């Protein structure tokens, strides 16, 4: 085997040659890389330009979309403004249904309508479809509704029924004749029971179970209630009490509380004496406000501090008060004026919202949602929450109840018929 060895000089020469060749290769590679870097830089600039273009396009689309939404919103507001300021004097009948024979009364509650007859109660939706019914014989049925709950009581008898959207939740058989009653939005029922010289106020839960709370009243003592009102939650009770003082009839308003007033005598947290001025009606407007209607004044009370009710406004009425009515956060008063009668609507703090002259004979005055309704057997007036006249005119006669269902529509109960009307 022959080993071939390269002479040192020859080997060094080849190594030197390869070194310089390598240096040139590296330089060429560096030139190539430089070119690629330039290409990469150009491509990066192109990508950045593309991204900027996309951003500009996106921003333009967002601006256009916002402009379209703004235009739609302005259009909707304009349409609503036109509709809210529109006054109607006629109507068309959208549909009509027969609700059965016989006398009946109708009451709106929780997007339904309660029908009350001497044979029982039932509920229909705003399309006139029966939802539930309950048979109960009553001679003198009266209704009170608060939120989703209500009660039907046969006054001077001993029967009361509690109901909500789903139907009857409880029935009460009292041991004494019922003089008056009130209910909370949770279905707590308060009954004033008559025992001659002594009256009692009993309380029941929404199933009809009697609660361990009762108030004893006597004309010669704390007095008899002229009116009762439970707060929406059922923890407070407002009573207008008439009593004898040295042979003279006196009136005072009493606030009870069954929560924060547990430590107080008889759970009374506030009393307001008014001498011979009578307050035949007193009502909670919400859990933090109440109103009392006197024969010459209307008083508003704050219960922001439930343990210390305060009088926030007293409004004197020098002329006769013909009608009073309440709704959530509002109170209405119709009183004598120089040229007839005037309707004044107040908020829960006693601040006037609006007033307007009344120039026709009404038989019903009430709130329906955000609207104020005045009507008789054939004629009707509808006012918006700011006092704008929305509808005026006849409704076809035999009107028993009007319930607003929208800005330009209502339900009409006339005779044995239920109608959906559209104002025009």
C-alpha positions as CSV (number, residue, x, y, z in Angstrom):
1,X,0.0,0.0,0.0
2,X,1.5,3.3,-1.1
3,X,0.9,6.4,1.0
4,X,0.8,9.6,-1.0
5,X,1.9,12.6,0.9
6,X,1.6,16.2,-0.4
7,X,4.7,18.3,0.0
8,X,4.2,21.1,2.6
9,X,4.6,23.9,0.2
10,X,2.0,22.5,-2.2
11,X,-0.4,21.9,0.6
12,X,0.0,25.5,1.9
13,X,-0.6,26.9,-1.5
14,X,-3.8,25.0,-1.9
15,X,-5.0,26.0,1.6
16,X,-4.2,29.7,0.7
17,X,-6.0,29.3,-2.5
18,X,-9.1,27.9,-0.8
19,X,-9.0,30.6,1.8
20,X,-9.1,33.4,-0.7
21,X,-11.7,31.5,-2.7
22,X,-13.7,31.2,0.6
23,X,-13.4,34.9,1.2
24,X,-14.8,35.7,-2.2
25,X,-17.7,33.3,-1.6
26,X,-18.5,34.9,1.6
27,X,-18.5,38.3,0.0
28,X,-20.8,37.0,-2.7
29,X,-23.1,35.6,-0.1
30,X,-23.1,38.9,1.7
31,X,-24.0,40.7,-1.4
32,X,-26.8,38.2,-2.0
33,X,-28.1,38.6,1.5
34,X,-28.0,42.3,1.2
35,X,-30.2,42.1,-1.8
36,X,-32.6,39.8,0.0
37,X,-32.7,42.2,2.9
38,X,-33.6,44.9,0.5
39,X,-36.3,42.7,-0.9
40,X,-37.6,41.9,2.6
41,X,-37.6,45.6,3.5
42,X,-39.5,46.4,0.4
43,X,-42.0,43.6,1.1
44,X,-42.3,44.9,4.7
45,X,-43.1,48.3,3.5
46,X,-45.6,46.8,1.1
47,X,-47.3,44.9,4.0
48,X,-47.3,48.0,6.1
49,X,-48.9,50.0,3.2
50,X,-51.5,47.2,2.9
51,X,-52.2,47.2,6.6
52,X,-52.6,50.9,6.6
53,X,-55.0,50.7,3.6
54,X,-57.0,48.0,5.4
55,X,-57.1,50.2,8.6
56,X,-58.3,53.2,6.5
57,X,-60.9,51.1,4.8
58,X,-62.1,49.7,8.1
59,X,-62.3,53.1,9.7
60,X,-64.2,54.4,6.7
61,X,-66.7,51.5,7.0
62,X,-67.1,52.2,10.8
63,X,-67.7,55.9,10.1
64,X,-70.3,55.0,7.4
65,X,-72.0,52.5,9.7
66,X,-72.1,55.0,12.6
67,X,-73.5,57.6,10.3
68,X,-76.2,55.2,9.1
69,X,-77.0,54.3,12.7
70,X,-77.1,57.9,13.7
71,X,-79.4,58.7,10.8
72,X,-81.7,55.8,11.7
73,X,-81.7,56.9,15.4
74,X,-82.6,60.5,14.4
75,X,-85.3,59.2,12.1
76,X,-86.8,57.0,14.9
77,X,-86.7,59.9,17.3
78,X,-88.4,62.1,14.8
79,X,-91.1,59.5,14.1
80,X,-91.6,59.1,17.8
81,X,-91.7,62.8,18.4
82,X,-94.3,63.2,15.6
83,X,-96.4,60.3,17.0
84,X,-96.1,61.5,20.6
85,X,-97.3,65.0,19.6
86,X,-100.1,63.7,17.3
87,X,-103.7,64.3,18.4
88,X,-106.4,61.8,17.4
89,X,-110.1,62.3,17.1
90,X,-111.3,59.1,15.6
91,X,-110.6,55.3,15.6
92,X,-111.0,52.1,13.8
93,X,-111.8,48.6,15.2
94,X,-108.9,46.2,14.8
95,X,-110.9,43.2,16.2
96,X,-113.9,42.5,18.4
97,X,-114.8,39.6,20.8
98,X,-117.8,38.7,22.9
99,X,-116.8,38.3,26.6
100,X,-120.0,36.6,27.7
101,X,-123.3,37.7,29.1
102,X,-124.1,39.6,32.3
103,X,-122.6,42.5,34.3
104,X,-118.8,42.5,34.6
105,X,-116.0,44.8,35.7
106,X,-112.5,44.9,34.1
107,X,-109.1,45.8,35.7
108,X,-105.7,45.9,34.0
109,X,-102.8,44.2,35.8
110,X,-99.4,42.6,34.8
111,X,-100.2,42.8,31.0
112,X,-103.5,41.0,31.6
113,X,-107.1,42.0,32.2
114,X,-109.1,40.8,35.2
115,X,-112.8,40.2,34.7
116,X,-115.0,40.2,37.8
117,X,-118.6,39.1,38.0
118,X,-120.8,37.9,40.8
119,X,-120.0,34.3,39.9
120,X,-116.2,34.6,40.0
121,X,-113.1,36.0,38.4
122,X,-111.1,35.3,35.3
123,X,-108.2,36.7,33.4
124,X,-107.6,37.2,29.7
125,X,-104.6,38.5,27.7
126,X,-104.7,41.6,25.6
127,X,-105.9,39.4,22.7
128,X,-109.0,38.4,24.6
129,X,-107.9,34.8,25.2
130,X,-108.8,33.2,28.5
131,X,-105.8,32.5,30.7
132,X,-107.5,31.2,33.9
133,X,-110.8,31.4,35.8
134,X,-112.0,30.9,39.4
135,X,-115.6,30.5,40.6
136,X,-116.5,32.4,43.7
137,X,-120.0,33.7,44.6
138,X,-119.8,37.4,45.7
139,X,-122.5,40.0,46.3
140,X,-120.4,43.1,46.5
141,X,-116.9,42.3,45.0
142,X,-114.2,45.0,45.2
143,X,-110.8,44.8,43.6
144,X,-107.4,46.2,44.6
145,X,-104.3,45.5,42.5
146,X,-100.6,46.2,43.3
147,X,-98.1,45.0,40.7
148,X,-98.5,41.4,39.8
149,X,-100.8,40.6,42.8
150,X,-104.3,41.6,43.6
151,X,-107.3,40.7,45.8
152,X,-111.0,40.5,45.3
153,X,-113.0,41.0,48.5
154,X,-116.7,40.7,49.1
155,X,-117.2,43.7,51.3
156,X,-119.5,43.2,54.4
157,X,-119.1,39.5,54.0
158,X,-116.2,37.3,55.1
159,X,-114.7,36.2,51.7
160,X,-111.5,37.3,50.0
161,X,-109.5,35.9,47.1
162,X,-105.8,36.6,46.4
163,X,-104.5,36.2,42.8
164,X,-101.5,36.8,40.5
165,X,-100.7,36.2,36.8
166,X,-101.0,32.5,37.1
167,X,-104.3,32.4,38.9
168,X,-105.7,32.4,42.4
169,X,-103.0,31.8,45.0
170,X,-105.2,31.9,48.2
171,X,-108.6,32.2,49.6
172,X,-109.5,33.8,53.0
173,X,-112.5,33.0,55.1
174,X,-112.6,35.7,57.8
175,X,-114.4,35.4,61.1
176,X,-115.9,38.9,60.9
177,X,-117.4,41.1,58.2
178,X,-114.8,42.8,56.0
179,X,-115.0,46.6,56.0
180,X,-111.8,47.5,54.0
181,X,-108.7,45.9,52.6
182,X,-105.4,46.5,50.8
183,X,-102.7,44.3,49.2
184,X,-99.0,44.5,48.5
185,X,-97.1,43.6,45.4
186,X,-96.0,40.3,47.0
187,X,-99.6,39.3,47.8
188,X,-99.7,40.2,51.5
189,X,-103.4,41.0,52.3
190,X,-104.6,43.3,55.1
191,X,-108.3,43.1,56.0
192,X,-110.1,45.5,58.3
193,X,-112.7,43.4,60.2
194,X,-115.8,44.7,62.0
195,X,-116.7,43.7,65.5
196,X,-119.0,46.6,66.4
197,X,-117.2,49.1,68.8
198,X,-113.8,47.4,68.1
199,X,-112.2,46.8,64.7
200,X,-109.2,44.6,63.9
201,X,-106.7,44.7,61.0
202,X,-105.5,41.1,60.2
203,X,-102.7,40.2,57.8
204,X,-102.4,37.2,55.5
205,X,-99.7,35.9,53.1
206,X,-100.4,35.3,49.4
207,X,-101.7,31.7,50.1
208,X,-104.4,33.0,52.5
209,X,-102.5,31.9,55.7
210,X,-103.1,34.4,58.6
211,X,-99.9,36.1,59.9
212,X,-99.0,36.7,63.5
213,X,-99.7,40.5,63.1
214,X,-102.9,42.3,64.1
215,X,-103.9,45.8,64.9
216,X,-106.8,46.7,67.3
217,X,-108.7,49.9,66.6
218,X,-111.4,51.8,68.6
219,X,-113.2,55.0,67.8
220,X,-112.8,56.1,71.4
221,X,-109.1,55.1,71.3
222,X,-106.7,55.2,68.4
223,X,-109.6,55.5,66.0
224,X,-111.2,53.6,63.1
225,X,-109.5,53.5,59.7
226,X,-111.0,55.6,56.9
227,X,-108.5,54.1,54.4
228,X,-105.7,51.6,54.4
229,X,-102.7,51.2,52.1
230,X,-99.9,48.6,52.3
231,X,-96.5,49.5,50.8
232,X,-95.6,47.6,47.7
233,X,-93.2,45.3,49.7
234,X,-95.8,44.9,52.4
235,X,-93.6,46.0,55.3
236,X,-95.4,49.4,55.8
237,X,-99.0,50.2,56.4
238,X,-100.5,53.7,56.1
239,X,-103.9,54.3,57.8
240,X,-106.1,57.4,57.8
241,X,-107.6,57.2,61.3
242,X,-110.7,59.0,62.6
243,X,-111.2,59.3,66.3
244,X,-113.1,61.1,69.0
245,X,-111.5,63.9,71.0
246,X,-113.8,65.5,73.6
247,X,-116.8,64.6,71.4
248,X,-115.2,66.1,68.3
249,X,-114.3,64.0,65.2
250,X,-110.6,64.2,64.6
251,X,-108.3,62.8,61.9
252,X,-104.7,61.7,61.8
253,X,-102.4,59.7,59.5
254,X,-100.5,56.8,61.0
255,X,-97.5,55.0,59.5
256,X,-96.9,51.4,60.7
257,X,-93.8,49.4,59.9
258,X,-93.4,45.7,60.5
259,X,-89.7,45.6,59.9
260,X,-87.8,48.7,61.2
261,X,-90.8,49.4,63.5
262,X,-90.6,46.2,65.5
263,X,-89.2,48.0,68.6
264,X,-91.8,50.8,68.5
265,X,-95.1,50.8,70.4
266,X,-97.7,49.1,68.2
267,X,-95.1,49.3,65.4
268,X,-96.0,53.0,64.8
269,X,-93.1,54.9,63.2
270,X,-94.9,58.2,62.3
271,X,-98.1,60.1,63.1
272,X,-99.5,63.3,61.7
273,X,-102.5,65.0,63.3
274,X,-104.9,67.2,61.2
275,X,-107.7,68.1,63.6
276,X,-111.1,68.2,61.9
277,X,-109.6,68.0,58.4
278,X,-110.6,64.6,57.1
279,X,-108.4,62.4,54.8
280,X,-110.8,59.8,53.3
281,X,-108.0,58.4,51.0
282,X,-104.3,57.7,51.7
283,X,-102.1,55.6,49.4
284,X,-98.5,54.5,48.9
285,X,-97.2,55.7,45.5
286,X,-94.1,53.5,45.9
287,X,-92.1,52.1,48.8
288,X,-90.6,55.5,49.5
289,X,-93.5,57.9,49.0
290,X,-97.1,58.2,50.0
291,X,-100.0,60.7,49.4
292,X,-103.0,61.6,51.5
293,X,-106.1,63.4,50.0
294,X,-107.9,65.7,52.4
295,X,-111.0,67.7,52.0
296,X,-109.0,70.9,51.6
297,X,-105.4,69.8,51.0
298,X,-103.3,67.1,49.4
299,X,-100.2,66.0,51.3
300,X,-97.1,64.1,50.1
301,X,-94.8,62.1,52.4
302,X,-91.3,60.7,52.1
303,X,-90.3,57.3,53.5
304,X,-86.7,57.3,52.4
305,X,-86.1,56.9,56.2
306,X,-88.7,54.2,56.9
307,X,-88.3,54.7,60.6
308,X,-89.1,58.4,60.4
309,X,-91.7,59.4,57.7
310,X,-91.7,63.1,56.8
311,X,-94.2,65.5,55.2
312,X,-92.4,66.9,52.1
313,X,-95.3,69.0,50.6
314,X,-98.7,70.1,51.5
315,X,-100.9,71.6,48.7
316,X,-103.9,73.6,49.8
317,X,-107.2,73.4,47.9
318,X,-109.6,76.3,48.6
319,X,-112.2,75.0,46.1
320,X,-113.9,71.6,46.0
321,X,-112.0,68.4,45.1
322,X,-114.1,66.2,42.8
323,X,-111.9,63.3,42.0
324,X,-108.6,61.8,43.2
325,X,-106.7,58.8,41.8
326,X,-103.2,57.3,42.0
327,X,-100.7,55.3,40.0
328,X,-97.1,54.3,40.5
329,X,-95.2,57.5,41.3
330,X,-98.1,59.7,40.4
331,X,-101.3,61.3,41.8
332,X,-104.1,63.0,40.1
333,X,-106.6,65.6,41.4
334,X,-109.6,67.1,39.6
335,X,-110.8,70.2,41.4
336,X,-113.1,73.1,40.9
337,X,-111.8,76.0,38.7
338,X,-113.1,79.3,37.6
339,X,-114.4,78.0,34.3
340,X,-115.2,74.5,35.2
341,X,-112.8,71.9,36.4
342,X,-109.0,71.4,36.3
343,X,-106.9,68.2,36.3
344,X,-103.5,68.4,38.0
345,X,-101.0,65.5,38.0
346,X,-98.2,65.4,40.6
347,X,-95.1,63.3,40.9
348,X,-94.4,61.2,44.1
349,X,-92.8,64.3,45.8
350,X,-95.7,66.5,45.2
351,X,-94.2,68.4,42.3
352,X,-96.7,69.4,39.6
353,X,-96.2,67.5,36.3
354,X,-98.9,69.3,34.4
355,X,-102.4,70.7,34.7
356,X,-105.2,71.0,32.1
357,X,-108.8,72.2,32.0
358,X,-111.6,69.6,31.9
359,X,-114.6,70.6,29.9
360,X,-116.8,67.5,29.8
361,X,-118.6,65.3,32.3
362,X,-116.6,62.2,33.1
363,X,-117.5,59.2,35.2
364,X,-114.0,57.6,35.4
365,X,-110.6,59.2,36.0
366,X,-107.6,57.0,36.2
367,X,-104.0,56.2,35.1
368,X,-103.4,53.6,32.4
369,X,-99.7,53.0,32.1
370,X,-98.1,56.4,31.4
371,X,-101.4,57.9,30.2
372,X,-104.2,59.6,32.1
373,X,-107.8,58.6,31.0
374,X,-111.0,60.5,31.6
375,X,-114.2,59.0,30.1
376,X,-117.9,58.4,30.5
377,X,-120.3,56.0,28.8
378,X,-119.5,57.3,25.4
379,X,-116.8,60.1,25.4
380,X,-113.1,59.8,26.2
381,X,-110.0,62.0,26.7
382,X,-106.5,60.6,26.8
383,X,-103.5,62.6,28.0
384,X,-99.8,61.7,27.7
385,X,-97.5,61.7,30.7
386,X,-96.6,65.3,30.0
387,X,-100.2,66.4,29.6
388,X,-100.5,66.5,25.8
389,X,-104.0,65.6,24.6
390,X,-103.6,62.3,22.7
391,X,-107.2,61.4,21.9
392,X,-110.6,63.1,22.3
393,X,-114.0,61.9,21.0
394,X,-116.6,59.3,21.3
395,X,-115.9,55.6,21.6
396,X,-119.2,54.2,20.4
397,X,-121.2,54.2,23.6
398,X,-121.7,51.8,26.5
399,X,-118.1,52.1,27.6
400,X,-117.2,50.2,30.8
401,X,-113.4,50.3,30.7
402,X,-110.6,51.8,28.6
403,X,-107.1,50.3,28.8
404,X,-104.2,51.8,26.8
405,X,-102.0,49.3,24.9
406,X,-99.8,51.7,23.0
407,X,-99.3,55.3,21.8
408,X,-102.2,55.0,19.4
409,X,-104.2,51.9,20.6
410,X,-106.4,50.8,23.4
411,X,-108.7,48.0,24.6
412,X,-112.3,49.0,25.0
413,X,-114.8,47.0,27.1
414,X,-118.4,48.0,26.1
415,X,-121.4,45.9,27.2
416,X,-120.3,42.3,26.7
417,X,-117.7,43.1,24.0
418,X,-114.0,43.5,24.1
419,X,-112.5,45.6,21.2
420,X,-109.1,46.6,20.1
421,X,-109.2,50.2,18.8
422,X,-106.6,52.0,16.7
423,X,-106.6,55.8,16.9
424,X,-106.6,57.7,13.7
